[in-house]
Amino acid sequence: RHHPVALVGLLYGGYALALWTASAITGRRVRIWRPGTKTITTYIVVFLLYAVVLRNLPWPPFTWFYIANLV
């Protein structure tokens, strides 16, 4: 609820960690999907747009993302 865009980053981080662990256990190199520059740039822009703008809009459905007493 608080930051659904960050969930995408966490899922990719979990994926990368699982493959890294698998390669460490098996001793073989496991290929990992590495996002390109456009993908990383798009993710950062969407992340910042959500974090700074969309989460703070005062009308529905964006009020669902509001966090009271965040500081």
Secondary structure, DSSP 8 states (H G I E B T S, - for coil): ---HHHHHHHHHHHHHHHHHHHHHHH-S--------HHHHHHHHHHHHHHHHTGGG-SSTTGGGG--TT--
